[in-house]
């Protein structure tokens, strides 16, 4: 729970305006003012990636997955959605589960989450606290490790790597001051690269690729779609032809074409023509999986007749699907059940009279207005998190570690705002309090 962005800058995360103070750099000091860490991104954590745990999540009863996309570009959205979709499909089939949506997504690229923006990955204590969550060196994308620099020449570098690189790739590295630097590849000659700039690159420097030019170009040009599968059956009923369309959800419609019809002189050609024309669905949301033709004798049908027969039947299918689309209705029953607490602080986020009336009705006595009412948060708790700096810096007392630095520990940002850290070890939580706020001059 975080109100840090609003506390120091007036931009509320509760209103979708978070300024991301967790991605800023901070210095960590102890109670005596000794600097333990200087200008590091101590609140920045790696990205949540639970795609390897999809089976467990489904078993737990989860039916909807949210992909964080704030401030992300189109390539990220395409890549990550395709990644999760491709990972979920086999598990749904194996567990006998069905999607809430119809159709199957088709991609003309192989998704790879390492190729678009990420800060590295974590499971955020899904099973235990063994992993390190922090991305404290940089909040930016470092990318995939390429290899070490073997030698540096006047214009190029030789690299120890098995990963093929291309002109236009973006590279980054940490220099000797542990600052993240970057450059682009102008030319590639085997394991020798000619980067756009060489500053900071030395023998032994580890290079990362944070822009795979070939992959991203292919991704930007990709054309993905979702198609609903259906089957056609053509048969003669009396003096008419009936075209049955049944989609993957079992929705079935019948199209009728009135006779009389002329027998085909070239039976095989007539069958092939009917088959080919019925399979054409163009830019519609449908894709034909099978065509069954049960005609004896086989008739000659003009192309225009077959095409119109197909179009009108698919239009019926579209209308039938719309009519049978599930409509969920939900009515919350008004009640006066007692709320678990009688007093709400600003963390209850009550900002209007409707929210206040709701809590009053459920027995809450004292309601402090939300921070966005103009409340000063100096001296108040502005973040509660399972992420713990002690754990990140390997001085967690639960792991038998001790620190010789007196508490409380504090974070100080580049503007001089000061935050006190309080550790609730019994709950494995860290709380952050704003203790000093520097006013920004108008």
C-alpha positions as CSV (number, residue, x, y, z in Angstrom):
1,X,0.0,0.0,0.0
2,X,1.7,3.2,-1.2
3,X,0.9,6.9,-1.0
4,X,4.6,7.9,-1.5
5,X,4.1,9.6,-4.8
6,X,1.3,11.8,-3.5
7,X,3.2,12.5,-0.2
8,X,6.2,14.2,-1.9
9,X,4.8,15.4,-5.2
10,X,1.0,15.5,-5.1
11,X,0.6,12.9,-7.8
12,X,-1.7,10.2,-6.5
13,X,-1.2,6.5,-7.4
14,X,-4.8,5.9,-6.3
15,X,-5.8,8.2,-9.3
16,X,-3.4,6.6,-11.8
17,X,-0.8,9.4,-11.6
18,X,2.1,7.6,-9.8
19,X,5.4,9.4,-10.3
20,X,7.2,6.2,-9.5
21,X,9.3,7.3,-6.5
22,X,10.2,3.6,-6.0
23,X,12.4,4.0,-9.1
24,X,14.4,6.9,-7.8
25,X,17.9,6.7,-6.2
26,X,18.3,7.0,-2.5
27,X,21.0,7.0,0.1
28,X,20.6,4.8,3.1
29,X,21.8,6.2,6.4
30,X,21.7,4.9,10.0
31,X,20.6,6.8,13.2
32,X,24.1,8.4,13.5
33,X,24.1,9.7,9.9
34,X,26.5,7.1,8.6
35,X,25.9,6.4,4.9
36,X,25.4,2.7,4.3
37,X,24.5,2.9,0.6
38,X,24.8,6.0,-1.6
39,X,22.7,6.9,-4.6
40,X,21.2,3.5,-5.3
41,X,17.7,2.5,-6.4
42,X,16.9,0.8,-3.1
43,X,13.2,0.6,-3.5
44,X,13.2,-0.6,-7.1
45,X,12.3,-4.2,-7.5
46,X,12.4,-6.6,-10.4
47,X,9.3,-7.4,-12.5
48,X,6.7,-10.0,-11.5
49,X,6.8,-13.0,-13.8
50,X,4.6,-16.0,-12.9
51,X,4.3,-17.6,-16.3
52,X,6.2,-20.6,-15.0
53,X,3.6,-21.0,-12.3
54,X,0.6,-20.9,-14.5
55,X,-0.5,-24.5,-13.6
56,X,-0.4,-23.7,-9.8
57,X,-2.3,-20.5,-10.4
58,X,-5.0,-22.3,-12.3
59,X,-5.3,-24.9,-9.6
60,X,-5.7,-22.2,-7.1
61,X,-8.8,-21.1,-8.9
62,X,-7.5,-18.0,-10.6
63,X,-9.6,-17.2,-13.7
64,X,-8.3,-13.9,-14.8
65,X,-4.7,-12.6,-15.2
66,X,-3.8,-8.9,-15.2
67,X,-0.7,-7.9,-17.2
68,X,0.7,-4.6,-16.1
69,X,1.0,-2.3,-19.1
70,X,1.3,1.2,-17.7
71,X,3.9,3.3,-19.6
72,X,4.7,0.3,-21.9
73,X,4.8,0.5,-25.7
74,X,2.9,-1.6,-28.3
75,X,5.8,-4.0,-28.8
76,X,5.8,-4.9,-25.1
77,X,2.0,-5.5,-25.0
78,X,2.1,-7.7,-28.2
79,X,5.1,-9.7,-26.9
80,X,3.9,-10.3,-23.3
81,X,0.3,-11.0,-24.1
82,X,1.4,-13.5,-26.8
83,X,3.8,-15.1,-24.3
84,X,1.2,-15.6,-21.6
85,X,-1.4,-16.8,-24.1
86,X,1.0,-19.3,-25.6
87,X,1.9,-20.6,-22.2
88,X,-1.7,-20.9,-20.9
89,X,-3.2,-22.7,-23.9
90,X,-1.5,-26.1,-23.3
91,X,-2.4,-26.0,-19.5
92,X,-6.0,-25.2,-20.2
93,X,-6.2,-28.1,-22.5
94,X,-4.4,-30.4,-20.1
95,X,-6.7,-29.5,-17.2
96,X,-9.9,-29.7,-19.3
97,X,-10.6,-26.0,-18.9
98,X,-12.0,-23.6,-21.5
99,X,-11.3,-19.9,-22.2
100,X,-14.0,-17.3,-21.4
101,X,-13.3,-16.0,-24.9
102,X,-13.8,-17.7,-28.2
103,X,-11.3,-18.2,-31.0
104,X,-7.6,-18.9,-31.2
105,X,-4.9,-16.3,-31.4
106,X,-2.4,-16.6,-34.2
107,X,1.0,-15.0,-34.1
108,X,3.6,-14.6,-36.8
109,X,6.4,-14.3,-34.3
110,X,7.7,-16.3,-31.3
111,X,7.2,-14.3,-28.2
112,X,10.2,-13.8,-25.9
113,X,9.7,-11.6,-22.7
114,X,13.5,-11.1,-22.4
115,X,13.4,-9.0,-25.7
116,X,11.1,-6.2,-24.5
117,X,11.3,-4.0,-21.4
118,X,12.1,-5.8,-18.1
119,X,14.1,-5.2,-15.0
120,X,14.8,-8.9,-14.5
121,X,12.2,-11.2,-12.9
122,X,10.9,-12.3,-9.6
123,X,8.1,-14.5,-8.1
124,X,7.5,-12.0,-5.3
125,X,7.6,-14.6,-2.5
126,X,5.1,-16.9,-4.2
127,X,6.7,-19.9,-2.4
128,X,9.3,-18.4,-0.1
129,X,11.7,-15.5,0.6
130,X,14.8,-17.1,-0.9
131,X,15.1,-14.8,-3.9
132,X,16.5,-11.3,-4.0
133,X,13.8,-8.9,-5.3
134,X,15.7,-5.7,-5.8
135,X,16.8,-4.1,-9.1
136,X,18.8,-1.6,-7.1
137,X,21.6,-0.9,-9.6
138,X,19.3,0.6,-12.2
139,X,15.5,0.9,-12.8
140,X,16.2,0.7,-16.5
141,X,16.2,-2.4,-18.7
142,X,19.6,-4.1,-18.7
143,X,18.6,-6.9,-21.1
144,X,20.1,-10.2,-21.9
145,X,23.8,-10.9,-21.0
146,X,25.9,-11.1,-24.2
147,X,29.4,-11.7,-22.9
148,X,32.7,-10.2,-21.8
149,X,34.9,-7.9,-23.8
150,X,38.2,-9.7,-24.7
151,X,40.0,-6.7,-26.2
152,X,39.4,-3.1,-27.1
153,X,40.8,-1.6,-30.3
154,X,40.7,1.9,-31.7
155,X,37.3,1.5,-33.4
156,X,36.0,-1.9,-32.2
157,X,35.9,-4.5,-29.6
158,X,36.2,-8.2,-29.6
159,X,33.6,-10.1,-27.5
160,X,33.4,-13.5,-26.0
161,X,29.9,-14.6,-26.9
162,X,27.8,-17.2,-28.7
163,X,24.9,-14.9,-29.2
164,X,24.6,-13.5,-32.8
165,X,24.4,-9.7,-32.9
166,X,23.2,-7.4,-35.6
167,X,23.7,-3.8,-36.7
168,X,21.3,-1.6,-34.8
169,X,21.3,-3.7,-31.7
170,X,21.5,-1.7,-28.4
171,X,24.1,-2.6,-25.9
172,X,24.5,-1.5,-22.3
173,X,27.1,-2.0,-19.5
174,X,28.1,-0.8,-16.1
175,X,31.3,1.2,-16.1
176,X,34.0,1.3,-13.5
177,X,31.9,3.7,-11.4
178,X,29.0,1.3,-11.7
179,X,26.9,3.7,-13.8
180,X,24.8,2.2,-16.6
181,X,26.0,3.3,-20.0
182,X,24.8,2.4,-23.5
183,X,25.6,2.4,-27.1
184,X,24.5,1.0,-30.5
185,X,26.2,-1.5,-32.8
186,X,27.1,0.0,-36.1
187,X,28.8,-3.1,-37.7
188,X,29.3,-6.7,-36.8
189,X,32.2,-8.8,-38.1
190,X,32.0,-12.2,-36.3
191,X,32.8,-11.5,-32.7
192,X,34.2,-8.1,-33.4
193,X,31.8,-5.2,-33.0
194,X,32.0,-1.6,-34.1
195,X,29.9,0.3,-31.6
196,X,28.7,3.9,-32.1
197,X,30.8,5.0,-29.1
198,X,33.5,3.3,-27.0
199,X,33.6,5.4,-23.8
200,X,33.7,3.3,-20.7
201,X,34.2,0.0,-22.4
202,X,37.2,-1.9,-21.1
203,X,38.7,-5.4,-21.3
204,X,36.5,-7.5,-19.0
205,X,33.4,-5.3,-19.3
206,X,30.2,-7.4,-19.4
207,X,27.9,-6.3,-22.2
208,X,24.1,-6.7,-22.2
209,X,21.7,-6.3,-25.2
210,X,18.7,-4.2,-24.3
211,X,17.5,-3.7,-27.9
212,X,17.4,-6.7,-30.2
213,X,16.9,-4.8,-33.5
214,X,16.0,-7.8,-35.6
215,X,13.4,-9.2,-33.1
216,X,11.8,-5.8,-32.5
217,X,11.6,-5.0,-36.2
218,X,9.9,-8.3,-36.8
219,X,7.6,-7.7,-33.9
220,X,6.6,-4.2,-35.1
221,X,5.7,-5.6,-38.5
222,X,3.8,-8.6,-37.1
223,X,0.1,-9.1,-37.8
224,X,-1.6,-11.1,-35.1
225,X,-5.3,-12.0,-35.1
226,X,-7.9,-14.1,-33.3
227,X,-10.0,-16.4,-35.4
228,X,-13.1,-18.4,-34.4
229,X,-13.1,-21.9,-35.9
230,X,-16.2,-23.4,-37.6
231,X,-17.1,-26.2,-39.9
232,X,-19.3,-26.3,-43.0
233,X,-21.5,-29.2,-44.2
234,X,-23.2,-29.0,-47.5
235,X,-26.0,-31.4,-48.3
236,X,-29.2,-31.7,-50.4
237,X,-32.5,-31.5,-48.5
238,X,-35.5,-32.0,-50.9
239,X,-35.0,-29.6,-53.8
240,X,-32.8,-27.3,-51.8
241,X,-29.1,-27.2,-50.7
242,X,-28.5,-26.7,-47.0
243,X,-25.3,-25.3,-45.7
244,X,-24.7,-26.0,-42.0
245,X,-22.2,-23.9,-40.1
246,X,-21.2,-25.0,-36.6
247,X,-18.6,-23.0,-34.7
248,X,-16.2,-24.2,-31.9
249,X,-18.7,-23.2,-29.2
250,X,-21.5,-25.3,-30.7
251,X,-23.5,-22.4,-32.2
252,X,-25.2,-23.8,-35.3
253,X,-27.0,-22.1,-38.2
254,X,-28.4,-23.3,-41.5
255,X,-28.3,-21.6,-44.9
256,X,-30.7,-22.6,-47.7
257,X,-30.2,-22.3,-51.4
258,X,-33.2,-23.0,-53.6
259,X,-33.0,-25.2,-56.8
260,X,-33.3,-26.5,-59.4
261,X,-29.5,-27.2,-60.0
262,X,-27.7,-28.5,-63.0
263,X,-25.6,-31.6,-62.6
264,X,-21.8,-31.1,-63.0
265,X,-20.2,-32.5,-66.1
266,X,-16.8,-32.5,-64.3
267,X,-17.5,-33.8,-60.9
268,X,-14.0,-33.6,-59.4
269,X,-13.5,-30.0,-60.6
270,X,-17.0,-29.0,-59.3
271,X,-16.2,-30.5,-55.8
272,X,-12.8,-28.8,-55.7
273,X,-14.4,-25.4,-56.6
274,X,-17.1,-25.7,-53.9
275,X,-14.5,-26.8,-51.3
276,X,-12.1,-23.9,-52.1
277,X,-14.8,-21.2,-52.2
278,X,-16.4,-22.3,-48.9
279,X,-13.1,-22.2,-47.1
280,X,-12.5,-18.6,-48.0
281,X,-13.3,-16.3,-45.0
282,X,-11.2,-13.3,-45.9
283,X,-10.8,-10.7,-43.1
284,X,-13.7,-12.0,-41.1
285,X,-13.4,-13.2,-37.5
286,X,-14.0,-16.8,-38.7
287,X,-11.7,-19.5,-40.0
288,X,-13.0,-22.7,-41.6
289,X,-11.6,-25.9,-40.1
290,X,-13.4,-28.5,-42.3
291,X,-15.8,-28.6,-45.3
292,X,-17.9,-31.7,-45.7
293,X,-19.8,-32.1,-49.0
294,X,-22.5,-34.7,-49.0
295,X,-24.0,-34.4,-52.5
296,X,-25.2,-37.2,-54.9
297,X,-25.3,-36.1,-57.6
298,X,-22.8,-33.3,-57.5
299,X,-24.1,-30.0,-58.9
300,X,-22.4,-27.2,-60.8
301,X,-22.6,-24.0,-58.8
302,X,-21.3,-20.7,-60.2
303,X,-18.6,-19.0,-58.1
304,X,-20.8,-16.0,-57.3
305,X,-23.5,-18.3,-56.0
306,X,-21.2,-20.2,-53.7
307,X,-19.6,-17.0,-52.4
308,X,-23.0,-15.4,-51.6
309,X,-24.2,-18.7,-50.0
310,X,-21.1,-18.7,-47.8
311,X,-21.4,-15.0,-46.9
312,X,-25.0,-15.1,-46.0
313,X,-24.6,-18.3,-43.9
314,X,-21.6,-16.7,-42.0
315,X,-23.7,-13.6,-41.4
316,X,-26.3,-15.8,-39.8
317,X,-23.6,-17.4,-37.6
318,X,-22.4,-14.0,-36.5
319,X,-25.9,-12.9,-35.6
320,X,-26.6,-16.2,-33.8
321,X,-23.3,-15.9,-31.8
322,X,-24.4,-12.4,-30.8
323,X,-27.8,-13.6,-29.7
324,X,-26.3,-16.4,-27.6
325,X,-23.5,-14.4,-26.0
326,X,-23.6,-14.9,-22.2
327,X,-24.9,-11.9,-20.3
328,X,-23.8,-11.8,-16.7
329,X,-26.0,-9.9,-14.3
330,X,-25.0,-9.2,-10.7
331,X,-26.9,-7.5,-8.0
332,X,-25.3,-6.7,-4.7
333,X,-27.6,-7.2,-1.8
334,X,-27.7,-4.2,0.4
335,X,-26.7,-5.1,4.0
336,X,-25.5,-3.6,7.2
337,X,-22.9,-6.2,8.1
338,X,-20.3,-4.7,10.5
339,X,-17.0,-3.6,9.0
340,X,-14.0,-5.3,10.7
341,X,-12.6,-2.0,12.1
342,X,-14.4,0.9,13.8
343,X,-11.8,3.6,12.9
344,X,-10.5,4.3,9.4
345,X,-7.3,6.3,8.9
346,X,-6.5,8.1,5.6
347,X,-5.3,4.7,4.3
348,X,-9.0,3.8,4.0
349,X,-9.0,6.1,0.9
350,X,-12.4,7.7,1.7
351,X,-12.6,10.8,-0.5
352,X,-16.3,11.4,-1.2
353,X,-19.6,11.4,0.7
354,X,-20.7,8.1,-0.9
355,X,-17.7,6.2,0.4
356,X,-18.2,7.8,3.8
357,X,-21.9,6.9,3.8
358,X,-21.0,3.3,3.0
359,X,-18.6,2.9,5.9
360,X,-21.0,4.7,8.3
361,X,-23.7,2.3,7.3
362,X,-21.4,-0.6,8.2
363,X,-20.7,0.8,11.7
364,X,-17.4,2.7,11.3
365,X,-17.3,5.5,13.8
366,X,-14.2,7.6,12.9
367,X,-13.2,8.3,9.3
368,X,-10.2,10.3,8.4
369,X,-10.3,11.6,4.8
370,X,-8.0,10.2,2.2
371,X,-4.6,11.8,1.6
372,X,-5.9,13.4,-1.6
373,X,-8.1,15.6,0.5
374,X,-5.0,17.7,1.1
375,X,-3.8,15.9,4.1
376,X,-0.1,16.4,5.0
377,X,1.6,13.1,5.2
378,X,4.7,14.3,7.1
379,X,5.2,11.9,10.0
380,X,2.7,9.4,8.4
381,X,3.2,5.9,6.9
382,X,3.5,6.2,3.1
383,X,4.3,2.6,2.1
384,X,3.8,-0.9,3.5
385,X,5.6,-3.6,1.5
386,X,6.8,-7.2,1.8
387,X,10.0,-6.1,0.1
388,X,12.6,-5.4,2.7
389,X,15.8,-3.5,2.4
390,X,17.4,-5.6,5.2
391,X,16.6,-8.7,3.3
392,X,18.0,-7.2,0.1
393,X,21.2,-6.1,1.8
394,X,21.5,-9.5,3.6
395,X,21.2,-8.2,7.1
396,X,17.9,-9.8,7.9
397,X,17.8,-10.9,11.6
398,X,15.4,-13.8,10.6
399,X,18.3,-15.2,8.6
400,X,20.7,-14.9,11.5
401,X,22.2,-11.7,10.2
402,X,23.0,-8.7,12.3
403,X,23.9,-5.1,11.5
404,X,26.2,-3.0,13.6
405,X,24.5,0.2,12.4
406,X,22.0,1.8,14.9
407,X,18.4,2.2,13.9
408,X,16.2,3.7,12.7
409,X,17.5,3.5,9.2
410,X,16.4,6.2,6.8
411,X,16.3,6.8,3.0
412,X,17.2,10.3,1.6
413,X,16.3,11.1,-2.0
414,X,18.1,13.6,-4.3
415,X,15.6,16.4,-3.2
416,X,16.4,15.9,0.4
417,X,13.1,14.2,1.4
418,X,13.7,11.8,4.3
419,X,12.0,8.5,5.0
420,X,12.3,6.4,8.1
421,X,12.2,2.7,7.8
422,X,10.5,0.5,10.3
423,X,10.7,-3.2,10.2
424,X,7.8,-5.4,11.3
425,X,9.8,-8.7,11.3
426,X,7.0,-10.8,12.8
427,X,4.9,-10.0,9.6
428,X,7.9,-9.8,7.3
429,X,7.0,-6.3,6.3
430,X,8.7,-3.0,5.9
431,X,7.0,0.3,6.6
432,X,8.2,3.7,5.3
433,X,7.4,6.9,7.0
434,X,7.9,10.4,5.6
435,X,9.8,12.3,8.3
436,X,11.1,15.3,6.4
437,X,9.7,16.9,3.2
438,X,11.5,19.4,1.1
439,X,9.1,21.9,-0.4
440,X,9.7,22.5,-4.1
441,X,10.0,26.3,-4.8
442,X,7.3,27.7,-7.1
